[in-house]
Amino acid sequence: MPPESSDETGASNPKPRSRPPRAPLTGWKRVLLRLMLWTGGLALAAGSSIAIIIGVALAVAYPNLPDISDLSDYRPKLPLRVFSAEGVLIGEFGEERRNLTPIAQIPKVMKDAVLAIEDSRFYSHGGVDYRGLLRAALANLGRVKSQGASTITMQVARNVYLSSEKTFTRKLYEVLLTFKLEHALSKDQILEIYMNQIFLGNRAYGFAAAADAYYGKAMKDLTIAEAAMLAGLPKAPSAYNPISNPTRARARQLYIIERMQENGYITAEEAIEAKKQELKIRSGMDNTKVHAEYIAETVRQLVYAQYGDEAYTRGLNVFTTVKAEEQDVAYKALRKGIMDYERRQIYRGPEEFIDLPEGSKEAEEAIDDALAEHPDNGDVVSAVVLEATPKRIIAVRLNSDRIEITGEGLRPAQSGLSDKAPPKIKLRRGAVVRVVKTPKGTWEITQLPEVEGAFVALDPRDGAIRALVGGFDFNKNKFNHVTQAWRQPGSSFKPFIYSAALEKGFTPSTVVNDAPLFFDAGVTGGQPWEPKNYDGKFEGPMQLHTALAKSKNMVSIRVLQAVGTQNAQDWISRFGFDADKHPPYLTMALGAGAVTPMQMATAYAVFANGGYRVNPWLITKITDQRGKAIVESQPPLPNESVRAIDARNAFIMSRLLQEITRSGTAARAQATLKRVDLYGKTGTTNDSIDTWFAGYQPTIAAVVWMGYDTPRSLGDRETGGGLSLPVWITFMETALKGVAVMEPTAPEGVVNMGGEWYYEEYARGGGVSSLGGASVEGAAPAAPNGAPASPGVPGAPAAPQDKSLMNSDGLPPSRPPTSPTDERKSILDLFRN
């Protein structure tokens, strides 16, 4: 880490003047002349013998100095930066967070503040403060209190080329490098390097990065007070950090303002106003930034794969397809959905208990240590309980802020306030807890959730990713559930089975019997299987569109049985699903395979865009530090070469999915958003282990998933419509603001009869009219064993009993791997060259 020691001079400063660059050294004469003058001065102070020794040392050391020619084209380490489509910074990677700023673009107030405190004679001296140098030499010999007189040029020499050790040898090299820098570079070049190179805490290098790190603003917008605060950091970035040491930082800021006035940079009135200004310092957890950590990490992996370690130092700027506003809404909506679920869970107790002696300084230190070990998680912040009763909790936050929790705010942790509460969940003095501020401005006790979630939205017209949230919190769990979590899709997978059925003669009006199904051991070759509907009820014969809207499991199984499991497996691969993750068993009808949320979004995009397969993509452009484009990417527009399904199929499936958002399990969508161009399907797996909602409007497709990393039930009453759908609706409220209602135009080959759409060839009874023993005039006859007749050919021989329901052991297929530790999936092709 860069040194935390530099020094300021005390003399007043004439008006700064710029000096033209001096010609580089062509020989030893001018350098030796300076060395002779310097050693002559030392001789007067310390005797000729010492001066001679030093002179010889200088003559030996000078040829060994590093080459500084590269500083004339200063190129420091610059981090990899990731931006949204609008140019909002959403991620930064690299050891040194720096924003290279030419001297002409550095505001005068920032330069004045630095010169006032660090080197008021910078534009008039030759690079070395001789009196200060003698004081520093005596200090190193133990004669006086440690001090120094490092000029800005000397600090540049030290920070760029030398170590921070305080030895006579290092100081000698520092002086020699200073002479070399002063002759090779102009004053403005030296100051530019200093202003961009110096370490200022919070991983910020240079004042432009510090302005963003501490104030969240551009350096050009700094006030006198803000510039003075930043100018105090080079001396000791930790000691004068306004976040961790506000008192010391304030004292140094006031001193610098006085120095600015003394040197004529500001007037007395400006100094008074600057001292009065209340600064708004960024906290350690900034809630104003766009939270796109999973996107930024995805970009980092992709760029690193392309450029290696250079990705972190060459100042690459990566622009993405992500919309900042939509990303922000997606992040907040998913977190709210997860926290709403968490409020219904049993209180698991405080995160830790610490000893808090009454009224002691040790107690304050213990609180600070505990809060540091349990950092805030966005709006879910940590606190230490000082007092707890069944009716009130008094707790303390960072900076000794006290909060009071009463009434409804205690409800989520009521069990921890009971006299009979077990010790591990009992709320008492010293308990480290989580609290959150309610919309009413009051505090509520809560806990960090164990459940996880994922959200992804993309443009179905070209696959551009518009928002992606891979989990509740990136710092808590870096596993990206959007691209890496393989989960059962449940009923949200049914539309792909229905899509296959449309190609086999089924229509939205085909009647299918919602009646019990039973597969005995003679059929399965093992244990019998008796599937159920979610609500345990059966409603008898119903049309296909109604069955999908109500998510009837018995109907889906009968449809798949008629289509054929192998046919269905082949069909779903058109949407981008991995066939091997969906074995050809009848349980495929209930979504027993494995998918990722990204796969689901890509698959639903096929319905949204009229039948084309689009690949998700993320990076639009990469530029170098000067803004020159290195890579630019535009996806190909959908064309017949990437068609996945017939346009008629996509159109009719959209009509079926529209009914779900109008009157089915997702009816809340149209009711809340007040628009009809919404299409989607809820999904809930067995025992409510996973909940989904996948849906779209013609300009955006989005998917929400919630569940535990180690699969377990979310609760008997938890469903995709109750957990995942509200997150989707909240996002769409913003994403569709100002977007006109648009419904797909009917393609060629479909006709409307009685308000329902059909393939033209099936409009007058050519398709399957009924299935599964449903008694309807014109229905296809059933086979003797109860299996349906071959669809699309009334009266044809019955299909054989499908034993593909079972696995090789004769049992229903087991659940595929779902947790992050079970299996990994490489990220989809998001990077386009």
N, C-alpha and C positions, 0 to 999 in steps of 0.2 A: 504494500500500500504506500502511496506517496507520503512524504514526510509531513508532519503536522507542526512544523516550526518555520516561521519566516519572521522578518522583522520590519519595523517601520522607522522611518526617519522623522526627525522633529522639526526641521527647518521649514520656513514658509516657502511657497513655490511661486515663481513668476508664471505668467500665462504660458501654458504649454505651447511649444512650437515644434513643428515636424522638421526632421533633418533628412536631407536627401541621402540615399544609400551611398556608402563609401565603397570604393573599389576593393575587391578582394586582395589579400596580401600577395605580393609577388616575390617577396624576399624577407630577410630577417631584420633588415635595418630598423624599420619602424617598430617592430615588436621588441627588439632588443633595447631600443631607446626607451620604450615604456617600462620595460623590466628594470633598466638601470635607474630610472627616476624613482620607481617604486622601492627598489632595494636601497637606493640612496636615502630615501625617507626613513626606512627602517634602521639604517646605520646611525642616523642621528639619534634615534630612540633607544637602540639596543646595542650599539657598538659595531665597529667595522668587521670584526671576526664573524659575528653572526650573520651580518649582511652578505659577506663573501660566501659563506656556506649556503645561504638561501639562494644567492645568485647562481651558484653552480647547480643547485637543485633545479632551479627554473630552466636553466639551459639544457639539462638532461631530460626534464619532464616534458617540455613543450613538444618535441617531435613525436611523443607518444600519445598526444591528445587525439580523441576520436575525430573522424571526418564529420564536419557539420554542413557539408554542401547540400545534403538532403533537406535541411531546414529552409533553404531558399524556396523550396516547393513543399511547404509543410503539409504532411499528410498523416495525421495521427490515427490511432485506432478508432474506428467508428463502428457503432453497433449495427446489427441487422434490425431494421425497423419494418413493422407490418402495419398497413393502413387499410381502412375501409374503402369502399368505392368512392366515398366523398372526400377522402384524404384525411380522415380522423385517425390519429395514432391509436392502435389497439394492441400493440405488442412491441417489445424491444428486447434484444438478446445480445449479450456481449459483456465482458468484464467491465468495460468503461462506457458508461452512458454519456454520450457527448453529441452535441449538435454544432458542427463546425460553422463558425460565423466569421466572415471577413471583417477586418478592422473597420472598414467603411460602414458596416451595418451594425456595429456595436454602438449603442446609444451613448451620448456624451455623459449622461448622468452616471452610467455604470463605470465608464473610464475614469471620471472625476473621483468617484468614491474609492476606487482601487488606488489611484495615484495618491490621494490624500492620506491614506493609511499605510500604504506599502512603500511608496517611493516618490515623494513629492518633488524631488529634483531629477526625475527620470529623464526628462528631455534636455537637461543641461549638463549632467555629469557624463563621464566617460565609461560608466559601467561599474565602477568600484567606489565605495564610500571608505576612504582610507582611515579616517578616524574610527569609524565603526569597526573596521577590520582589525585594528589594533586592540580595541576593546574585546573583540571576540577571541583574539589570540591569547590575551591575558586571562580570559575566563577559562579557556581550555587548559591553561597552566595552573588554574586554581587560585589565581591572585585576586580576582574579583568575582562578583555574582555573575552567573551565566547570562550572557546576552549576545546579540549579534547585530550586524548591519547589512544584511543581505538586500541588495537592490533587486529590482525586477529582473534585470539581466542575469544576475547571479542565481536567482531562483529558477529561471529557465534552464540555465546550465545544470543545476542540481537535479531538477525534476525530469529532464529529458535524458541525461547521460550518467548521472552519478547516484551513489547510494545516499542514505540519510545519516550515516554515522558522523559523529562529531570528532574528527581527528584533524591534526595539522596537515597530514598528507591530502586528505579529501578537500580541505579548505584551499590548499595550494592549487590543486587541479581545478577547483571551482573558479578561482581567480583567473587562471590561465584561459579556461574556457570562456570566461566572461570577456576577456580581451579579444579572443578570437571571434566571438559572436558580434561584438560591437563593430568590428572591422568588416565582417562579412554581411551583416544585415542592417537594414535601416531601423530606426527606433520604432516605427509603426509595425514593422515585421516582427520585432521582438515582443512588442506589446500584444500583438495578435496571437502569437504562440502562447504567451502567458495566459491570456484571457480564455483560451480554448483548452489549455493543457492542465491547469491546476486542479487538484482534487478538492472538492468542496462538500464531501459527505453525501450520504444517501445514494451512493454509487454514481453521483454526478461529477463529471469532469468538465470544467469550463462553466462560465457564468450563464450561458444560454441553457444548458441542461439544468443548472441549479435553479434558474428562474422557474422552470417547469416543475422541478422536483419539490420545491418549497412553496410555490405560489400557484402552480398550475396555469401559468401565463407565459406569453412570449417576452423575451428580454426587452424588446422595444417598448413594451407597455409598463415597464417598472417605474415606480415613483422614487423620489429621493430617499424616503424612509426604507423602502424595500431594497433599493440598491445598496444602501448603507449596511443593512443587515447581511446581505450576501458578501459584501466586501470584508466583513469581519471573519469570514470562514477560513481563508487561507492560512491564517496563523495557527489555528487548531480546529479542524472541522468537527471534532467530537465535542470539545469543550464549549464551543460557541454555536452548537447546533440549536436552532430555534425550536425544534420539535422536542428534543430530549433535555435541553438545558436552556429553557426560555429566559431565565433570570440573567444568567451570564451573557447570553446572546443580546439581550436588551441593553445591558450596560455597555457592551462594546459598540453596539449600534449608535447609542447616544454619543459616545466618544468620537466615532467616525463622522457623525453629522457636524460636530464641533470642528473637527479637522477640516472638513469641506468648507465650512464658513471661514476659518482662519486662512485658508489658502485661496480664498476668493472665488471658489467654484459656485457658491450659493450665497444669497443675502441673509441677513439676520432674520428677516421675516420668513423666508423659506425654511430656515433652520428651525424656527419655532413651530411652524406648521408640520414639518417632518417629524419632530419629536412628539407631536400630538397624535399623529396618525396611528390608528389601531390596525395592526397587520393581521390578515387572515392567512394563517399558515396551514398548509395541507397536513392532515393527520396521517399517521402511518397507514391506515386503511382508508383509501380515498373512495368514497361512494359516488363521486360525480363522473368518474371515467366510465367508458364503455367496457363492460366486462365481456371480453372475447378471448379468454385465456386458452380455451380448447382450440379455437381457430388459429390463434397465434402459434401454439405449439405444433399444430398440424403443418403450418407453413414452415416453421423452423425445421422440422424433420425433412420436408421436401427440399428446401433450399440447401440444407446441410448435405443431403444426398447428392446434390448437384455440384456444390462448391467446396465441400469439406470445411476445414477450420477457418478458411478465408471468409466464410459466410459471416463470422462474428467480428471481423476487423476491417473489412473493406468498404463499409458504409452502404450496403445494399438496401434499397427501399423496395418493399414488395407491396403491390396494390392488389386488393382482393375484390371479389364480387359482393362482399358482405355489405349490407345496408346498416349503417350505424344505429339509426333509430329503431329499426326492426330488431337488431341484435340486442339492444338495451331492453326492449319490451319482452323479447323471448326470455332473457335472463331473469328478469323480475317476475314474469308470469310463472315460469317453472319453479322458482324458489317459493313463490306464494302458494302454488299448488302443493308443494311438498310440505311447507310449514302448516298449511291448513289441515293436511292429513295428520301431521305430527301432533296438533292440538288434541286430536281424538285418541292419542295413545297413552298408555300408562306411564306415569312419571318414573323415570329410571334413576333419579337421584342426582345430587351434585357431582361435578366432574372431579372434585378433590376437596379435602378438608385441610385447613392450615391452622396453626396455633396463633391466636391473636391476643397477646397480653393487653390488659386494659391500659389505655392512655400512654403507650410507650412508643418511642421512635422505632423500636424493633418491629412493632406491629405495622407501621407504615411501610417499612422496608419489605416485610413479608408480603404485604398486599401488592406492592409494586412487582415483586418477583413472581407472585402467583399470576397476576394479570399478564405479565410478559410471557409466561409459559402457556397461557391460554389466550392467545390473541383473538381479537374480534374477527368474526366471520361475516363480513358484509354488515347487514343490519342486525344480525344476531350477535350481540356483544356480550362480553364477560363482565362479571361483577363479583365482589366478595361480600357476603352477608355479615352485617354488623349486629343485627337484631332481628329475631324472627318470632312472631306469634301467629296464632290461627287467623288473625285479622289484619296483620300488617308485617311487611318486611322492609327493613332499612338496609340498603346495600351501598357500596362505594365503587365508583368506576375509576377510570384513569384520571389523573390530575386531581385526585381526591374529590371528584364530583359525587355527591350523595344523591341517591334516588329513593323514592318511596313507592312501594307496590301494595295496592289495596284492592278490595272488591273483586271485580271480574278478572283483574290481573293476576290473582292468586289461584284461579280455578284450575289451570293446567297442572299445577303442582300441589293440589289440595291434599293428596295422600302423603306428601312429605311434611305437612304441617300438623298431622295427626299425632296425638300423644302416643299412639300405638305404632307409629311408623318405625320400621326396622332402622337400625343405625346407619346403614349405607345410603338410605334415601331421606333420612331425617334432615330437614332444613334447620340449621342452627348457626350460631356465630362461627365464622371461619369457613363456611361452605362457599366454594367457587361455583357460581351458577351462570346461566345464560338468561339474558333479558332482551326484550324487543319493544320498540315503541309502537303503540297502536295508532291507527288513523286519528283517534281522538286526542293524541298527544300524551296519553298516560303510558305507564310502563306495565309490561306483562312478563311474568316469568315463563321460560320455555326451556328447550333443550335442543342440542344439535341433533338433526335427524339421522337415523340409521338407514332409512329408505333412500333410494336413489331415483334419478329420472333422466330423461334425455329429450331433447327437442331439436328438430332440424326442419328448415324450410328452404325450398329451392324453386326456381322459376321453371315450370314444366315445359316452357317453350324452347329452352336451350340448356337446362341443367345447372345454371348458375346458382351457387349456394348463397342464400340471402341472410340466413341466421343459423347458428349452430351452438347449442349448449350441451356439453357432454356429460354434465352431472351437476349436483347441487353446488359444489364448490371445488375449483381446480386445486387449490392448496390442500384441501382435505382429501381429495381422491382424484388423482391425475388420469385414471382410467377413463378413456373416452367412450361412453356408452353409445354414442351415435354410430360409431364405426367399428367398435370392438365387442360390444355386448351381443351375444347370440342368445336370443330369447324366443319362447313360443309366442306366435302372433295371435293365437286364439281366433275368435270370430272375425277379427280384422282381416283374416286371410280368405274368408269365404267368397268375397267378390271374384277372386281369381278362379275358383271352382265354378262359379256361376258363368264367368266369361267363357270357360271351356264348354259349358253346357250350351251356350248360345250357338256354338259351331256344330253342335250335335242335334239341332232341331228344337231345342227348348226356346220358349218365348216368355216374356214377362207374365203372360196369362196362363201358362202351363200350370195345371193344378197338381199339387203334390200332397200326399197324405202326411200330416203331422201326427203320426201314431207311433206307439212304442216299437222299438226294435230290440230283438234279442238274438244273439249269436251263441248257440250252444257249443259244447266241447266237440261235438261231431263236426261242426263247421270250422271251428278255430283250430282244432287239433290240440287244444290245451284248455285253459280256463275260459269259462263263458264270459261274454261281455254284453252288458246292457247299458247303452248310452242313455243320457237324460238331457232334457232341455234345462236351461239355466234355472227357470222357475219351477221345474218339476211337473209342469202341466202340459197337456196335449190338446190341440185345438182342432184336430181332424183336417179334412181337405182344405187347402188354401192355395191361392195363386202364388206364383214364384216371387213376384215383387213384394207381396205381403210377407212371405216367409223370410225374405232377406231383411226387410225393415224390422221385423220382430226377432231376427237372429235365431231362427228355429233350427236347432241342431239335427233333429230327425229328418227334416227336409234336406238339409245339406248332405247328410250321409246318403240318402236315397238318390240325390242328384249325382253325387260322385260315383255311386254304385252303377248308375246307368251310363255315365260318361266313360267309366273305366279308369282305374287308378293309374295305369301306365300312360294312358292318353293325357290324363290330368297332369302327371309329372312332367311330361314333355311340354305341355302347354304353359305351365307356370315358368319354365325356364326362359320363355320369350320375354318375361318381365324383368329378368335379371336375377332371379332366385337360383341358388345352387341346387341342382336336382338331388345331389347326394344328401342334402340337409332335409329333404322331404321324401322319405321312402314311400314307395307306392302302396300304402296301406289306406284303408278307409278312414283312419284317424286324421289323414290329411285334411278331410273336410272340416275338421274342428280346429285346424291350425296347430297340429301337434309337432310340426317341424321346427326349424330354427331359422331366424332372420335377424338382421340388424335394423335399427331404425332408419339408417341410410338406405338400405335395400327397399324398405317399405315406401319411403318417400319417392325413390326412383320408380318403383313399380306403379304407384298411384299416379305418377306423372304421365304414364302411358295412357291412362283413361283421360286425364285432363287435356292432353295435347292432340287428341284424335287418333292415337294408336302408335306413336313413334317412341322408340327407345332412346332416351337421352342419358348421357353419362354426367354425373355431377362434376363440376369443376369449380376451382376456387381462385386461382391466380390469374390476373389479367395482364400484369406488367411488372417487370423488375427493372429498376434503374440503378445507376451508380450514384456516388455521393454528389455528383454535379447535376443529376437529373437526366442523364443520357440513358435512353432505353437500351437495355441489354436483351430483354426478352419481352415480347408482346404476344398476347394470345386472344383469339376470338374463336368461339366454337362454331363448327359448321351448323348451318340451319337444318332442321329435320327434313329429310327427303325420303323417297321410297326405299333407298338402300338401307335405312335404319327402321323401317316399319316393323313393328312387333305384332300388331293385331290389325284386323280390318277396321276401317273407320266406322263401319256400321256397328261393330262390336263395342268400340269405345263409346259411341253415342248412346246406345241402349243401356250400357252399364252405367253411364253417367245419369240416365233417367232413373235407374234403380237406386243408385246411391243418393240421388236428390230426394227421393221419397224418405230415406232414412233421416235426413236432416230436417225434413218437413214434419213427419208424423211418426217416425220410428224411434229407435233407441237414442238418436242424437237430435231429437226435435228441438232441444234447447238452442241449437245453433241458429236456425232461421228465426226463431222467436226472439233471440237476443240481438242478433246482428241486423234484423229487419231487411233481409235480402234473400232472393230465391236461388241465386247462382252459387249455392254451396252444396258440396257433395262429399260423402265420407261414410266411414263405418267404425263403430266402436268394437272393442275387443277385450274379452276377459277370459283368462285361462282357468283351468280346473283349480279349485280352492282359492281363486282370486290371487294367484301368485304373480301374474303380470296383468297390467291394465294398459289399454291402447286407445288412441283415437288417431286415425289416418284420414285426412280429407284434403280437399282442394277447392279453389276457385280457379277459373281458367288461367289466371296469371300467377298463381302461387299454390304450391302443394306443401303441406306441413304434416309432421307426424310427432305425436307425444307418447312416450312410454314411461311407466313408473313400476318399480319393483325393488326387491332387495337383491344385493349382489349375491348373497348366499340364499338361494330361493326358499321362500317361506310365504305363508299366506299373509296377504295384506289385511285380511278381515273378511268375514262372511258377507258383509254388505257393501264391500268396495268393488266398484265396477269401472270399466273404461268410461262409461257415460258420467260417472260421478267424480272420478279422479282426473282422468286425462283430458276429457272434453273441455272442462272449464279453462284449462291452460291454453288450448287451441283457440277458443273463442276470444280470450283476452288478447292473444297475439293478433288475431285477425281484425280485431277492432281498430288496431293501428295500421296493419299492413294494407287493409282495404279502404282506408280513409281516402276519399276523393276518387276511388276507382269506380267507374261506371259498371252497373249490372250488365253482365254479358252471359248469354246462354248459347251453347253450341248450335250451329246450324245443322239441320238434318242432312246427312250425306246422301248420295245417290244409292238407291237400293233398299231404302227403308220407307215404310208407309205408315200412316197413322189411321187406326181404326178404333172408333169408340174411345178416343182419348189415350190410347196406348200405341206404342211404336213396335213394329215388327219388321223382320227381314221380309223383303218383298215376296220371296218364294214360300214363306211360311204363313203369310197373312190370311190365307183362306184354308187353313187346316192341314197344311203340308208338314207342320212340325209336330212335336210331342205335345199333346193336349192334356194328358194326365199321367200320374205316376204313383206307384206304391199303393195300388188298390183303391184309389180315389174313385168314387162313383160319379162320373161326369159324362154326359153324352158326348160321344166322339172321342173318348179317351182311348189310348192305346191299350190293347188287352194285356192282362198280366200273365206272366209265365206260371206254370203249375206250381213251382216251389215258392211263389210269392215274389220272385225277382221280376223287375219290369221287363217288358218287351224291349227289343233293340230300339233306341230312340230314333225318330225320324222315319221309321218304316213300320206303319201300323200293321199289326198282325204277323210281324216277322218272328222267327224262333226266338225264344227267350235267351238272354245272355246267361252263361253258366254262373253258378254261385261264386262270388268273388272271395277267395280265401286270402287275398292280399292284405286283409285286415290285420293279420297276425305276423309276428316276426318268426325267425327260424326256430324259436323255442315254443311256438304255439301260443305266445302271450301277446297282449297289446304292446306295441313298441314303448320302450322306456323313454323318459324325458331326455332330450339331447343335452349336452353340456351347456350351461348357461352362465356360470359365474366367470368373472375376469380371470381367475386362476385356472379354469378348466381349458380354455381354448382362446387363441388369439386369431384375429383376422387382419391381414394387412389392409391398409387404408385404400379406398377406391382411388382410381386414377384421377386425382384432383389437380395434377400439375400438367400443363400442356406446353410443349416446346414449340 
